[in-house]
Amino acid sequence: MPEKSKMGWTRVAFVDVVQLCCERSGDPAEDGYDRYVGLEHLDPGDMKIRRWGNVQDGTTFTNVFRAGQVLFGKRRAYQRKVAVADFDGICSGDIYVLKPRNDQLLPELLPFICQTDGFFEHAVGTSAGSLSPRTNWESLANYEFALPPLEEQRRIADLVHAADNSAEALRDLLEAERVAEVSLFKELVTRRNAEVVSLGSLLTEPPRNGCSATETSTPTGHWVLALSALSKWGYRPGELKPVEKTDAMSAAVLKSGDLLISRSNTRQLVGLPGIFDEIRSDVSWPDTMMRLTPDESRLKRRYLELFLRTPEGRRQVQSFAAGTSASMKKINSTNVKKLLIPLLKPEAQDFIEIKVESFRRACNFTQRRISESLDFKRTLLNQTLLPTAREGI
């Protein structure tokens, strides 16, 4: 039974106020669902679903979620993937769909409870499995926390929503800066008479696949990039999986400045490029990515990455995407070498990179502000939703 405190807060188990939704769809397209969501579509710390797959392209997912319900990634819970759906859809079995069980819990507060350090520590601590550790519902159901009265819940939800809205506004700014960066690059290239050259003739070695390995359940000191490390705006740090450092994995260790391109993903995401810009020697690239090594005397890495992010570059890559799976497509090194690059003289490439650099600096600055905003939100959550024992909870 819930235990009442002197402050009016109540200690409850998660299952006392939260319900696991188990609705299924045997034929999502026939049932009218257009979009599906996998773990790769959820971003750590971001409660908004910004990417999804199209059901018409094919999916094996059957879990149904409704607008307003909370999606929690139960696999690799340390990634802190929690989102609130703003549309109906289908999701992966590695995602729990949650909603309040009764009127004791405001729907607006549920996603914030799932973002507290205490909840994540419990989820990670109860995860099992050597390949991809997962927490289970029985373990989450037993998580205990202090639930404030409804009036206090509303005050906390409003307060944290304000902090979340600040981060959301910064994300919108970052998106605009990234669009402007690619647009400026395209405009500067268009103004010049570029020679169209196949990428294969501009590489010092063929595109090289990395090494994939079984993910370990605990950190090993070595990591391999997750496929989500390559986004439509380039390399995204922090998307790592712990692996054993075998000889094959050592042969695929990344160096700062390495240019990667995803060779296996959905049609919308396959072929995304990114430059690994971290100074470290404990990260390898996986078999689902290729490393491109352009001849820097003719083709700059940054110039190539920016072209591959333009609509023209994306159309070329997607035209080569193939595969028997409806949801996952692949490109191969033979086709990558056929990509047609608008080649300018090295000094013109340098000039364009300098011009575009201001947008990259602005993006980095905005990204830091987003991180600071999320840190503030996290602190706010833990201070407001995790009262100390001396306060009577």
N, C-alpha and C positions, 0 to 999 in steps of 0.2 A: 504493500500500500504506500502511496506517496506520503512523505514525511514533511509536515509543516514546520516552517521556521518562524522565529520571532519577527522577522522582517516582512512576513507575508509571502516570501519566496517558498517554493515547494521543491523538494528533491524528488525527481522522477526518473524512471527508466525511459530510454528512448522510445521503447515500444508502447509506453503508457500514453504517449501523445502523438506518435508518428506511425503511419501505416505504410507498409510496402505494397505498391500497386502491382498487380500480377495480370493485367489485361493483356491478351494476346491477339494477334491477327495471323491467320493462316495464309491469307492472300492480301498483302498490304495494298497492292495496286487496285485490286477489285474492291477493297474496302474503302477506297478513296484517299489513301495516304500518298502524298507526293514526295516527302522527304524522310531520309533516315539519318541517324546520328550515331557515329562510332566514337570511341575514346579519342581518336585522332582529331576529331572535330571540336573537342573541348580544350580550352586553354587554361592552364593553372592560374588561379586567382581572378579569372574573368567569369562573371556570372551570366554573361550574354552568349548565346549560341550564334556564332558568326559564320560558321561553315557547316555544310551538310552534304549528303549524297542524294542523288535522285533515285527514287524507288523504281522508276521506269528503266534505269540502267541495270537493275537487278540487285537483289539483296537477300541474304539468308536470315536477316534479323526478323524477329516476330514480336518483341516486346513493344507494347503501345504506351506512349506518354501523351498527356494532354497539356494544353497551354496552362501555365500557372504551376505545374508540378515541378518538383526539384529532381534533377538528374545528378547522381553521385557515382563517380568512377570507382568501382570496388577493386579493380585490378591495379596494382602499383599505386595504392592509396597515397603514398608519399608525394605523388605528383599534385595533390590537392586540386582535383578536378571536380568542381561543383558548378552547376548552372541552373538557371530557371528558364523553362521552356516558354517561348512566346508564340508557339504554334503547336498543332497536333502532329505527331509523327511516330516513327518506329525507331527503336534504338537497340544497340548491342546488348547481349546478355551479360556483358561486363559492366553494365551500368544499372544501378538501382534507381527505380522511379519511386519517389516518396511524396507523401502529402500528409497534412495534419489528420490525426485520427478523430479528433473531436474539437470542440470549441475552447478547450483549455489552451490551445496554441494558435497564435495568429499565423496565417499562411506567410505573411511578410517576414516573419522572424525565422522560419524554418531554415532557409538557405544560409542564414548567418550563423545559426547554431552549428550547421555542418561545416562551417569554415573556421571554427575556433580551434586553437591548438589542442585543447583537450580531446575534441572529437577525432581529430586526425591522429593524435598519438594513440588513441584507443583503436582506431581502424588499422593503423600500421602494426600495432602490437599484437593484434589478433589475426593478422594475415598469415596464410599458410601456403606452401607450395614452393618448390625449388626453381621452377621455370618462370612463372609470372605470378608472384604472390598475390592472393586475393583474400579479402576479408569476407565473412559470411554474415547473413542477416541475423542469425542467432546471436552472434557476437555483438553486432551493432545494436541489436534490440536491448541488450543488457547494459549499454552505456548509460551511466547516471550523470545527471547534471542538474543545476539549480534553475528552476523555471520561475520567472517573475510573475507577478499579477498582470492581468491583461493591460491595464493602463500603463504599467511600466514597460511591458513588451512593446506597446505602440510607441512609447517615447524612445526606446532603444532602437527599434526598427527605423524610425524617422531619422535618428541621429546617424546611424550607420549608412542608411540610404544616401544621406547627404554626402558622406565621404565617398561612397561608391559612385555617385553622380559626378564627383570631381574627377575621378579616374576615368569615367566614361567620356567626359568632355575632352580629356587629354588623349584618349584613344582616337576620338574623332579627328583631333588635330593631327595626330601621328599619321592617320590614314591619308589625310589631305596632303601632308608633306611628302609622303611616299608616292602618291599619284603625281604630284608636281615634279618630283625627281625624275621619274620615268618619262613624263611628258617633255621636260626640258631636254633630256638626252635625245629623245626622238626628234625634237625640233632642230637641235644643233646638228644632228647627223643628216637630216633631210636637206639642210641648207648647203651641204657640200656634195660634190660629185664623188660618191663612194664607188669603189670597185667591188663587185659582188664576187666573193671567193668562197669555196667550200671549206668548212671548218677543218676537215681532215688534213688539208694542205698547210694548215696554220698551227698544227700541234707538233710537239717534239716527241711524243709517244702516243700510242693508241689510247683511247679512253679505257681506264682500268677500274674494274669492279673491286670493291672492298671485301671484307670478311665478316660474315655473320656468325654468331655463336650463341649458345644457350645462355639466357640471362640467369644470373645467380640471385639467390634470395637475400643475400647480404652483400655489402660493398666489398670489393676485392682490391681496390686501388687502381683498377683499370676500367675503362668505359668504352662503349660503342654508341655511336649516334643512333637515336631513334629516327624513324622516317620523318616524324614531325619536326625535326631540326631544320628541315628545308621548307620554308614558307613561301608564299607568293611575293614576299618582300625581302627574301634572302635568308641568310643563316640566322637561326634563333637559338641562342645559348640555353643551356640547362636541360635540353631534351636528350637525356643520357640513360643508358642501361648498364648496370654493372656486369662484367664478364671476366672470365679467367684470361690472363695474358698468355696465350699460346704463341708459338712461333708464327703461325699464320696471322694472328691478330697483331703481333709486333710488326709484321711486314706491311700492315695497313695503318700504321700510326700517322696521324695528321700533323702537318706543320702549319704554322700561322701563314695565311695567304693561299692555302690550297683551295682550288675552286672545285666544287662538287655539283653534280646534277642527279636528281632522283631518276632511277631507271624503272621503277615499279611503283605504281600508285593508281588512284582513280584517274579517269580521263582528265578531270579538272586539275589534278595535282601532279600528274606524272611530268617529269622533265623540269621541275622547278630547280633553279640554280641557287647557289649560295657560297660565299667565301668564308671559310673557317678563319676567324680573326682572333682566336684566343692564343695566348702564349703559354702552352702547356704540352706535355709529351705523354699524356696518359689517356688519350682519346683516339680511337680508330674509326674509320668509316665502314659501313656495312655493305653487304653484297647487293643491297637494294639501291645503292648509289654508285656512280662512276666519278672518278677524279679526272678532270680535264687539265692538261698541261700545255697551254698555248706558248708559242715562241714569242717571248716578250719583246723581241726586237721588231716583231711585226704586229702582234695582237696582244694588247694589255688585258690582264685578267679582269680588271674592274670593268673595262669597256665591254668585254664579252658577257660578263654577268648582267650588265645593264641591258644589253641587246636581248638576251634570252628572257628578260622580264617584260619586254615590250609586247604589245599585241601581235606584232609581226613574228617575233621570235616564238611566242607561245603557239601561234597557229601552225608554224612549221613543225614544232615538236609534236603537237597533238595529231598532226596528219600521219606521223609515223607510229603512233601508239597502237598496239595490237595485243590480242590475247583472247583465249577462249573464255575467260571469266568475264561476266557482265560488269562486275564492279571494279576489277583490278586490271590495268593495262600495263604494258611494258614497252620500252624502247631499247634498242640494242646499239652497240658501238658502231656497227656498220652504218646505220641510219643517222646516228649523231654526227658522224664524219661528213654526211651529205648536207648538213645544215648550211644554208647560204648566208654568209656574213657580209654586211656592208662595210668593207674594209677601207679605212682612212689611213693616211700616213701617221706614223707614231707621234709626231709632234701635234697633229690635229687631235689624236686620241687623248694626249696629255692635256691639251687645252680644254677639251670637253670634260675631262675628269675634274679639272680645277673648277670649272663652272658649276658642275653638279655637286661638288664637295660641300658647298654651303648647305644644301638640302640634307646631305648625309649628317653633317654636324647638328643641324636642327633636329633631325630624327633622333640622334643619339641623346641630345639634351632632353627632348620630350619623353623618350623612353626612360631616362633616369627619373624624371618627374613622376611618371606613372609608377615606377617602383617605389618611390618615396610615398606616394599617395596610398599604394597598397600596404606598405609597411605601417602607415598611420592607421589605416582601416583595421589591420590585423591587431594592432595595439589596442585600438578602441574596442574591438570585439572582445578581446580577452579581459579588458578591464571592466566592461559592462556586463558580460555574460558569465564571468568566472569569479564570483565573490569569494572572498577568503573565508576560512573556517572561523576566524575570530568574529566575523560578522553574523555568525549564527547559522550558517548553512552547513 
